[in-house]
Amino acid sequence: MIAFADVNYFEPWWVQIIKSIVIFAVIFAMLPILIVYERKLLGRFQARYGPNRVGPFGLLQPLAEIVKFAMKEPFRTATSIGFLYRIAPVIAIVTAVGALAIIPFGGVQHVFGQRVGLYGIDVSIGPLYVFALAGISFYGIMLGGWASGSKYAFLGAMRGAAQLISYEVSQSLALVGVIITAQTLSLTGIVHAQQGLWFFIPQFAGFLIYLVASFAETNRAPFDLLEADTEIIGYFTEYGGTPFVAYLFAEYANMIVVSAIAVTLFFGGWLLPFGLHPPGWVDPIVVVAKIILVFTFFIWVRTTLPRLRYDQLMSFGWKILLPLATLNLLVTAIIVVT
C-alpha cells in the first residue's frame, strides 16, 4: 500500500477493523434517520405534517418501508443477466461507504491508552481516493441498467453515466483550488491548514461550483432527472424490493460523503470558528453537526427549485460550470504563486 500512497497509521490492525465496522454500522443506522428527517423537513417547507402515523411522531415510517421492501418477492426480467443484475447495487453501496473511510471526524486522540485517529485512514491522496471510488460507482449505474435487459433501463443508465461524468469534472476542479491553497492532499492536513481561516471564504466560488456539481453527482433536485415523474427511464427501472433500497441507500450515503467533504475542505472540519479549541471528544460532534447543516441545504434546494430538462442539465454543466471551475482554478494558482 505504501507504494501507492503514504499512509499515516497511528493504530494497530485490530483498531482499523473496529473502525471499519463502526463506519458501516453508523451509515446503515443513519439511513432511516435521514429519510424521516428529510420527509419531516419537506413537510415543514410545504406546510404539511409529513410522516406522523407509524410510531411516535411517525419516526418508524422508514423502518416500516424497509421491512416492506425486504419482504417483497425477488423478481427480475427474463432478459436480465442474473449475476450482474444483483452485483450492481452492491457496487453502488460499497463505493459510497468506502469513500467515508478517509473523512476525518477529528484528530488523533488517546483512547484507553491507545492513540486512535478519528478517521478510517489518512492517506496523502485523499481527494484522488474519493474520485477513484466515484469512478468505480459509475459501473454500478451502467451495470444496473445494462444487466436489467430493458431498453428503458439501459437508456437511463447511459443518461445517468453522462450526468455523472459531466459534473465530476467541475467538481474535481473545484477541489483542486482547495488543494493548491492548502498545499497538501491529506484531508487532515487540509483541516489543519484552516486554523486561521476556513477555505469557505477564499474559495467561495469553488465551494459554489462544488455544491452545484454535488447536486448532479448525487442525483438530487434540480438534477434528479433519473427519477423524475415525467420520465419513464432510469437505471433502476427494473429493480424492486431490497435491490431498489440498496440504490436508495447508496444515494443517501453519497449525500453524506459530499456533505462531509464540503465540511472538511471548506468549513474547517472539526475546527470551531473564532479560534475556539474544545476537548477532543467534541470533534466528531462538531463534524456531524456541520454535515447535517449541509444535508439540510440539499433538502431545502429540493423543495425550492424546479427540475431542469436534460439538455439544460448538460448545457449548464459543460458551458457554464466547467468554464467557471477552470477560471477559479487558474485564479487560485496565480494568487498562490504570486
C-alpha positions in Angstrom: 0.0 0.0 0.0 2.9 2.4 0.7 3.9 2.0 -2.9 0.8 3.9 -3.9 0.4 6.4 -1.1 1.9 7.5 2.2 -0.5 6.1 4.9 -0.3 7.8 8.3 -1.5 5.0 10.5 -1.5 5.6 14.3 -3.1 2.4 15.4 -2.7 -1.4 15.0 -4.6 -3.5 12.6 -7.3 -4.6 15.1 -8.2 -0.9 15.7 -8.6 -0.5 11.9 -11.0 -3.4 11.8 -13.1 -2.0 14.7 -13.3 1.4 12.9 -14.3 -0.2 9.7 -17.2 -2.0 11.5 -18.2 1.2 13.2 -18.3 3.2 9.9 -20.6 0.6 8.3 -22.8 0.3 11.3 -23.2 4.1 11.7 -24.0 4.6 8.0 -26.6 1.8 8.0 -28.2 3.2 11.1 -28.3 6.8 9.7 -30.3 5.8 6.6 -33.7 5.6 8.2 -32.9 8.6 10.4 -32.0 10.8 7.3 -35.1 9.6 5.4 -37.5 10.6 8.2 -35.6 13.8 8.7 -35.9 14.7 5.1 -39.6 13.9 4.9 -40.3 15.9 8.1 -38.4 18.9 6.8 -40.0 18.7 3.4 -43.4 18.7 5.2 -42.5 21.8 7.1 -41.3 23.6 3.9 -44.5 22.7 2.2 -46.9 23.5 5.1 -47.9 19.9 5.8 -47.2 17.3 8.6 -45.1 14.7 6.8 -45.0 11.2 8.3 -47.0 11.1 11.5 -48.8 7.7 11.7 -46.3 4.9 12.2 -44.6 5.0 15.6 -44.3 8.1 17.8 -44.4 11.3 15.6 -44.0 9.0 12.5 -40.4 8.1 13.3 -40.9 4.4 12.5 -42.2 5.1 8.9 -38.8 4.4 7.3 -38.4 1.2 9.3 -41.9 0.0 8.1 -40.9 0.7 4.5 -37.6 -1.1 4.8 -39.4 -4.2 6.1 -42.0 -3.9 3.3 -39.3 -3.8 0.6 -37.3 -6.6 2.3 -40.4 -8.9 2.3 -41.2 -8.5 -1.4 -40.7 -11.5 -3.6 -37.3 -11.3 -5.5 -38.1 -10.7 -9.2 -36.1 -9.8 -12.3 -36.9 -9.7 -16.0 -36.4 -12.8 -18.1 -33.9 -10.9 -20.3 -31.7 -9.8 -17.4 -28.2 -11.1 -16.6 -28.6 -12.6 -13.1 -25.1 -12.1 -11.5 -24.5 -8.6 -12.9 -28.1 -7.6 -12.1 -27.5 -8.5 -8.4 -24.0 -7.1 -8.0 -24.7 -3.7 -9.5 -26.4 -2.3 -6.3 -23.6 -3.8 -4.2 -21.0 -1.8 -6.2 -23.0 1.3 -5.6 -23.1 0.7 -1.8 -19.5 -0.3 -1.4 -18.1 2.7 -3.3 -20.3 5.1 -1.3 -19.4 3.7 2.1 -15.8 3.2 1.1 -15.4 6.9 0.5 -16.3 7.6 4.1 -13.1 5.8 5.3 -11.0 8.9 4.7 -13.4 11.5 6.2 -11.7 12.9 9.4 -14.1 13.3 12.3 -11.2 14.6 14.5 -7.5 14.4 15.1 -5.6 11.7 16.9 -6.9 11.1 20.4 -5.8 8.8 23.3 -8.5 6.2 23.8 -7.8 3.6 26.6 -4.1 4.4 26.4 -4.1 3.8 22.6 -3.5 6.5 20.0 -6.6 6.4 17.7 -7.3 8.6 14.8 -10.9 9.7 14.5 -11.0 8.6 10.8 -10.7 5.4 8.8 -7.4 6.1 7.1 -5.3 9.2 6.5 -3.8 9.0 3.0 -1.8 11.6 1.2 -4.1 11.3 -1.9 -7.4 11.9 -0.1 -9.4 13.6 -2.9 -7.9 11.2 -5.5 -9.1 8.3 -3.4 -12.7 9.7 -3.4 -12.8 10.3 -7.1 -11.3 6.8 -7.8 -14.3 5.3 -5.9 -16.6 7.7 -7.7 -15.3 6.3 -11.0 -16.0 2.8 -9.8 -19.5 3.7 -8.8 -20.1 4.6 -12.4 -20.2 0.8 -13.1 -22.9 0.3 -10.5 -25.1 2.5 -12.7 -24.1 1.1 -16.0 -24.3 -2.5 -15.0 -27.7 -1.9 -13.3 -29.2 -0.5 -16.5 -27.5 -2.9 -19.0 -27.9 -6.1 -17.0 -31.6 -5.4 -16.5 -32.3 -6.4 -20.1 -34.5 -3.4 -20.7 -34.0 -0.7 -23.3 -35.5 1.9 -21.0 -33.2 0.9 -18.1 -30.2 0.9 -20.5 -31.1 4.4 -21.8 -31.5 5.6 -18.2 -28.1 4.2 -17.3 -26.5 6.0 -20.3 -28.1 9.3 -19.3 -27.1 8.8 -15.6 -23.5 8.0 -16.6 -23.3 11.0 -18.8 -24.6 13.2 -16.0 -22.0 11.8 -13.5 -19.1 12.2 -15.9 -20.0 15.7 -16.9 -20.3 17.2 -13.4 -17.5 15.1 -11.9 -15.0 17.2 -13.9 -16.2 20.5 -12.5 -16.4 19.0 -9.0 -12.8 17.8 -9.1 -11.6 21.1 -10.5 -13.3 22.9 -7.6 -11.4 20.8 -5.1 -8.1 21.4 -6.8 -8.4 25.1 -5.8 -8.5 24.0 -2.1 -5.6 21.6 -2.6 -3.5 24.4 -4.1 -4.3 26.7 -1.2 -3.6 24.1 1.5 -0.5 22.6 -0.3 -1.5 19.1 0.7 -3.7 16.2 -0.4 -4.2 14.8 3.1 -7.7 15.7 4.4 -6.5 16.0 8.0 -3.7 18.3 6.6 -6.3 20.4 4.8 -8.3 20.7 8.1 -5.1 21.9 10.0 -4.4 24.4 7.2 -7.7 26.1 8.0 -6.6 27.0 11.6 -6.7 30.7 10.8 -9.3 30.9 8.1 -11.8 28.4 6.7 -11.4 27.9 3.0 -15.0 28.7 2.5 -14.0 32.3 2.4 -11.1 32.4 -0.1 -12.6 29.6 -2.1 -16.2 30.8 -2.1 -16.5 30.4 -5.9 -15.0 26.9 -5.7 -17.4 26.0 -3.0 -20.5 27.1 -5.0 -19.2 25.1 -8.0 -18.6 22.1 -5.8 -22.0 22.3 -4.3 -23.9 22.6 -7.6 -21.9 19.7 -9.1 -22.6 17.6 -6.0 -26.4 18.0 -6.6 -25.9 16.4 -10.0 -23.4 13.8 -8.7 -25.9 12.6 -6.1 -28.9 12.8 -8.4 -30.7 15.4 -6.3 -33.0 18.2 -7.3 -32.9 20.1 -9.5 -30.8 17.5 -11.3 -32.9 14.4 -10.3 -33.9 13.5 -13.9 -33.4 9.8 -13.4 -36.3 9.6 -11.0 -38.5 12.4 -12.5 -42.2 11.8 -12.6 -42.3 12.8 -16.3 -39.5 10.3 -17.2 -40.0 6.6 -18.0 -36.4 5.7 -18.0 -33.9 5.1 -15.2 -31.1 2.6 -14.5 -33.2 1.2 -11.6 -36.4 0.9 -13.5 -36.4 -3.0 -13.3 -35.4 -3.1 -9.7 -37.7 -3.7 -6.7 -37.5 -4.8 -3.1 -34.1 -5.0 -1.5 -32.0 -4.1 -4.5 -34.1 -0.9 -5.0 -33.5 0.0 -1.3 -29.8 -0.6 -1.9 -29.7 2.0 -4.7 -31.6 4.4 -2.4 -29.1 3.7 0.4 -26.2 4.5 -2.0 -27.8 7.8 -2.9 -28.1 8.9 0.7 -24.7 7.6 1.5 -23.3 9.7 -1.4 -25.1 12.7 0.0 -23.3 12.2 3.3 -20.0 11.8 1.5 -20.3 15.0 -0.5 -21.5 16.9 2.6 -18.6 15.5 4.7 -16.1 16.5 2.0 -17.6 20.0 1.9 -17.3 20.3 5.6 -13.7 19.0 5.6 -12.4 21.1 2.7 -14.4 24.3 3.1 -15.7 24.6 6.6 -12.7 23.6 8.7 -13.7 20.0 9.6 -13.7 19.7 13.4 -12.4 23.3 13.9 -14.7 25.8 15.5 -14.8 29.5 14.5 -13.1 32.3 16.4 -10.2 30.1 17.3 -12.1 28.0 19.9 -10.4 24.8 21.0 -12.9 22.4 22.6 -11.9 19.0 24.1 -11.0 16.3 21.6 -14.2 14.3 22.3 -16.3 17.2 20.9 -14.6 17.0 17.4 -16.9 14.3 16.0 -20.0 16.2 17.3 -18.8 19.3 15.5 -18.3 17.5 12.2 -21.6 15.7 12.4 -23.4 19.0 13.1 -21.8 20.6 10.1 -22.7 17.6 7.9 -26.3 17.9 9.0 -26.4 21.6 8.1 -25.1 20.9 4.6 -27.5 17.9 4.2 -30.3 20.3 5.3 -29.4 22.6 2.4 -29.7 19.7 0.0 -33.3 19.2 1.2 -34.0 23.0 1.1 -32.9 23.1 -2.6 -35.1 20.1 -3.4 -38.2 21.7 -2.2 -37.4 25.1 -3.7 -36.0 24.8 -7.3 -37.9 23.2 -10.2 -36.4 20.3 -12.2 -34.3 21.0 -15.3 -34.6 19.4 -18.7 -31.9 17.0 -19.6 -30.5 19.3 -22.4 -30.4 22.2 -19.8 -28.5 20.0 -17.4 -25.8 19.1 -19.9 -25.5 22.6 -21.3 -25.2 24.1 -17.8 -22.5 21.5 -16.9 -20.3 21.9 -19.9 -20.9 25.6 -21.0 -21.2 27.3 -17.6 -20.0 25.2 -14.7 -16.8 23.8 -16.3 -15.5 27.2 -17.5 -16.2 28.7 -14.1 -14.3 25.9 -12.4 -11.4 26.3 -14.7 -11.3 30.0 -14.2 -11.4 29.6 -10.4 -8.5 27.1 -10.6 -6.4 29.5 -12.7 -7.1 32.5 -10.4 -6.2 30.4 -7.4 -3.0 29.2 -8.9 -1.9 32.7 -9.9 -2.7 34.1 -6.4 -0.8 31.3 -4.6 2.2 31.6 -6.9 2.5 35.4 -6.8 
